[in-house]
Amino acid sequence: MADAGHVPVLLEAAVDAMVHDPDGTYVDGTFGRGGHARAVLARLSPRGRLVGVDRDPAAQEAARALADARFAFRHAWFSEIPAVLDALRIGAIDGALLDLGISSPQIDDPQRGFSFRHDGPLDMRMDPSRGESAAAFLARASVRELTEVLRDYGEERLARSIAEAIAAQREVRPITRTLELSRIVAEAVGSRTRGDWRQDPATRTFQALRIAVNDEMGELTRALPRLAVRLAPRGRLAVIAFHSLEDRIVKRFLARASDRYGGDERLARLPLPEGALPAPPLALVGRARKPDAAETAANPRARSAILRVAERTGAPWPAGLDRPAAA
């Protein structure tokens, strides 16, 4: 299913995994242009309910076209979804879906500043009404901070060289345009080996800045336990990640929440009697799933996608499980 140029990845697999009760209440935490939401609504009975959430104002515009009494949309960030549910007087939910990363319409709009292929203002905020733009971040970040962002979020081997080039250029004039930043990165990288010449030199820099500006890892870390604790017994949490850092956060959280030791290796080493520990609040559903060859061929963006699913058990949610796992 395509919508406004965006093809949802692992669409059927994610919806199949999440929607187990057609009469249930579900959350699409990344509404985007509504591809997953329409597929979920197609599975629901007249008594079913879907709440769509997205921080992108363009998603709010797209949601207005989805006229269905079972559907409600709210403009909010991941971490604010529990407050959205409270405002709608929804307690437990039967499933939640997060499709992480960036969508094609966001990349294709030069005014959003996500792409190094088109000239536009260097913004990169998924919610332009809040937070700091990429241009503002580049103007005030130290070389050390820039290096860490490019290295940690972009896995950029030449992070220091690029950070120094950015710092040198901003002494001459502010960096405010996407193609300007792309040129600075290309000149900083020069002819040094990158390993994959098919990739534009600015790819990793733009990815890293987008993740940092939108606090994508922080939002994901906060949202996972806040969503999981709202699941009713048998409720499903389905997450599609496209970046290794995102997937690592998801994998570690689900592992901790599905382990009766809560991820605490000290407890695992103690001679505890059988049944001394409470049952875990989540149970993993199958193995991590990736797109098949046919989907990857039809949609190259799907290459790096990975879907993980967990189901809420009847066990209570333990204190402390909402804290981030140790790296």
C-alpha positions in Angstrom: 0.0 0.0 0.0 1.5 3.3 -1.0 0.3 6.7 0.1 1.7 10.1 -1.1 4.8 8.4 -2.3 5.5 6.5 0.8 5.5 2.7 0.9 5.1 1.2 4.4 7.7 -1.4 5.1 6.6 -4.8 6.5 3.0 -3.6 6.4 1.2 -7.0 6.5 3.7 -8.6 8.9 3.4 -5.7 11.4 -0.4 -5.5 11.2 -0.8 -9.3 11.4 1.4 -9.3 14.5 -0.3 -6.5 16.3 -4.0 -6.9 15.6 -5.2 -10.0 17.4 -8.6 -8.8 18.5 -10.8 -7.0 15.9 -12.8 -5.4 18.7 -9.7 -4.0 20.4 -8.2 -0.6 20.8 -4.8 0.1 19.1 -2.2 2.8 18.7 -0.3 3.7 15.6 2.4 5.8 17.1 3.9 6.8 13.7 0.9 7.7 11.6 2.9 9.2 8.8 0.7 9.3 5.7 -1.7 6.6 7.1 -0.5 3.4 5.4 -0.4 1.3 8.5 -3.5 3.0 9.9 -5.6 2.1 7.0 -4.5 -1.5 7.1 -5.3 -1.7 10.8 -8.7 -0.2 10.3 -9.4 -2.8 7.6 -8.9 -5.5 10.3 -11.1 -3.9 12.9 -14.8 -4.5 13.6 -17.2 -1.7 14.1 -16.4 -1.9 17.8 -12.6 -1.6 17.2 -10.7 1.7 17.8 -7.5 3.2 16.5 -5.6 6.2 17.8 -3.0 7.7 15.4 -0.2 9.8 16.7 2.6 11.7 15.0 4.7 14.7 15.7 4.9 15.8 12.1 2.3 18.4 11.2 2.1 17.0 7.7 0.8 13.8 9.2 -2.0 15.7 10.9 -3.0 17.1 7.5 -3.0 13.5 6.0 -5.1 12.2 9.0 -7.9 14.6 8.1 -8.5 12.6 4.9 -9.1 9.4 6.9 -12.8 9.8 7.7 -13.6 6.9 10.0 -15.6 7.0 13.3 -13.3 4.4 14.8 -10.2 6.6 14.2 -8.8 9.6 16.2 -5.5 11.5 15.5 -3.5 13.5 17.9 -0.3 15.6 17.2 2.2 14.4 19.8 5.6 12.8 20.4 6.2 9.2 21.3 6.7 9.9 24.9 3.4 11.8 25.1 1.3 8.9 23.9 0.2 7.9 27.5 -1.1 11.5 28.0 -2.9 11.2 24.7 -4.6 8.0 25.8 -5.5 9.6 29.2 -7.1 12.6 27.4 -9.2 10.2 25.2 -10.1 8.2 28.4 -8.5 5.1 27.1 -6.9 2.8 29.7 -5.4 -0.4 28.5 -4.7 -0.9 24.8 -4.6 -4.1 22.8 -1.7 -3.2 20.6 0.8 -0.5 19.6 2.9 0.0 16.5 6.0 2.1 16.0 7.5 2.5 12.5 10.7 4.3 13.2 12.9 6.6 11.1 12.0 9.0 8.4 9.4 8.7 5.6 9.8 9.4 1.9 7.5 12.5 1.9 9.7 14.1 4.6 12.8 13.5 2.6 11.3 14.6 -0.7 10.2 18.0 0.7 13.2 20.4 0.4 11.7 22.8 2.9 12.0 20.2 5.6 15.8 20.1 5.3 16.2 16.4 5.5 17.8 15.8 2.2 21.3 16.6 0.9 20.0 16.2 -2.7 17.9 19.3 -2.8 18.6 22.8 -1.5 16.5 23.9 1.4 16.6 25.4 4.9 18.7 23.3 7.2 15.9 22.4 9.6 15.4 18.6 10.0 12.9 18.8 12.8 10.0 16.3 12.5 8.0 18.8 14.5 9.0 22.3 13.3 7.0 23.9 16.1 9.4 22.6 18.8 13.0 22.3 19.5 16.2 23.3 17.9 16.8 23.2 14.1 19.9 21.5 12.6 21.2 25.0 11.6 20.9 26.2 15.2 22.6 23.0 16.5 25.5 23.5 14.1 25.9 27.1 15.1 26.4 26.4 18.8 27.7 22.8 19.2 31.4 22.4 20.1 33.7 20.4 17.9 33.7 17.6 20.5 29.9 17.5 20.5 29.7 17.5 16.8 32.2 14.7 16.6 30.3 12.6 19.1 27.0 13.1 17.3 28.5 12.2 13.9 30.3 9.2 15.3 27.6 7.8 17.5 24.5 8.5 15.4 26.0 8.4 11.9 28.7 5.8 12.6 30.9 8.3 10.6 34.6 7.3 10.6 35.7 10.8 9.6 33.6 12.5 12.2 36.4 14.6 13.6 37.4 16.0 10.2 33.8 16.8 9.3 33.2 18.5 12.7 36.3 20.6 12.3 35.3 21.6 8.8 31.9 22.7 10.0 33.4 24.7 12.8 35.8 26.4 10.4 33.0 27.3 8.0 30.7 28.8 10.6 33.4 31.2 11.6 33.0 32.7 8.1 29.2 32.6 7.9 26.3 30.6 9.4 25.5 27.2 7.8 21.8 27.5 7.0 21.3 25.5 3.8 21.3 21.8 3.0 23.5 21.9 -0.1 25.9 24.1 1.8 26.4 21.5 4.5 26.6 18.8 1.9 29.4 20.6 0.1 31.3 21.1 3.4 31.1 17.4 4.2 32.2 16.4 0.7 35.2 18.7 0.9 36.1 17.4 4.4 36.0 13.8 3.2 37.8 14.5 0.0 39.3 11.5 -1.7 39.7 9.4 1.5 38.4 5.9 1.3 34.8 5.5 2.6 34.3 1.8 1.8 31.0 2.3 -0.1 31.3 4.7 -3.0 27.7 4.3 -3.9 26.8 6.3 -0.8 26.9 10.1 -0.9 29.6 11.5 1.5 26.9 13.5 3.3 24.6 10.6 4.0 25.9 9.7 7.5 26.2 13.4 8.6 22.6 14.2 7.6 21.4 11.0 9.3 23.3 11.8 12.5 22.1 15.4 12.7 18.5 14.3 12.1 18.7 11.8 14.9 20.2 14.3 17.3 17.9 17.2 16.5 14.8 15.1 17.0 16.2 13.2 20.0 15.1 10.0 18.3 17.0 7.6 20.6 15.8 9.4 23.7 12.2 9.4 22.6 12.3 5.7 21.7 13.9 4.8 25.0 11.2 6.7 26.9 8.3 5.5 24.8 8.9 1.8 24.9 8.1 1.2 28.6 5.3 3.8 28.6 3.6 2.0 25.8 4.3 -1.5 27.0 2.9 -0.8 30.5 -0.4 0.3 28.9 -0.9 -3.0 27.1 -3.8 -5.3 28.2 -2.9 -9.0 28.7 -2.2 -10.5 25.2 -1.7 -6.9 23.9 1.1 -6.7 21.3 3.9 -4.1 20.9 5.3 -4.1 17.3 8.4 -2.0 16.4 10.0 -1.6 13.0 13.5 -0.2 13.2 15.8 0.9 10.3 18.9 1.9 12.2 21.2 -0.4 14.2 21.1 2.0 17.2 17.3 2.0 17.2 17.1 -1.7 16.9 19.6 -2.2 19.7 17.4 -0.1 22.0 14.3 -2.1 21.1 16.1 -5.5 21.4 17.5 -4.7 24.8 14.2 -3.4 26.2 12.2 -6.4 25.0 14.9 -8.8 26.3 14.8 -7.2 29.7 11.0 -7.1 29.9 10.7 -10.7 28.8 13.4 -12.1 31.1 12.3 -13.2 34.5 15.6 -11.8 35.9 14.7 -8.4 34.4 18.1 -8.3 32.6 19.9 -8.3 36.0 22.8 -10.8 35.6 23.4 -10.8 39.4 20.0 -12.4 40.0 20.7 -15.0 37.4 23.7 -16.1 39.3 21.9 -16.5 42.7 20.8 -20.0 43.8 17.1 -19.0 43.8 14.4 -21.7 44.1 12.0 -22.3 41.2 9.2 -19.8 41.3 11.0 -17.3 43.5 11.0 -14.7 40.8 7.9 -13.1 39.4 6.9 -13.8 35.8 8.1 -11.3 33.2 5.6 -8.7 31.9 6.4 -9.3 28.2 6.9 -12.5 26.1 8.7 -12.3 22.8 6.5 -13.3 19.8 8.6 -15.2 17.3 12.0 -14.1 16.0 12.9 -10.7 14.6 11.6 -10.5 11.0 13.1 -8.8 8.0 11.5 -8.1 4.5 11.7 -10.8 2.0 13.5 -10.5 -1.3 10.4 -9.4 -3.2 9.7 -6.5 -0.8 13.3 -5.4 -0.9 13.3 -5.4 -4.7 10.1 -3.4 -4.9 11.1 -1.0 -2.1 14.9 -0.6 -1.6 14.2 1.4 1.6 13.1 -1.8 3.2 16.6 -3.3 3.1 17.6 -2.4 6.7 14.1 -2.9 8.3 13.7 -5.3 11.2 10.4 -6.0 13.0 10.3 -7.1 16.6 7.1 -8.1 18.5 6.3 -8.8 22.1 3.1 -9.7 24.0 2.0 -8.5 27.4 1.6 -11.3 29.9 -0.6 -11.2 33.0 2.3 -10.4 35.2 2.4 -7.0 36.9 4.9 -4.4 35.6 7.9 -4.4 37.9 9.3 -1.2 39.3 12.5 -0.1 37.6 11.8 -1.7 34.3 11.0 1.8 32.8 14.6 2.8 33.3 17.0 2.5 30.4 19.2 -0.6 30.2 22.9 -0.2 30.7 24.8 0.1 27.5 
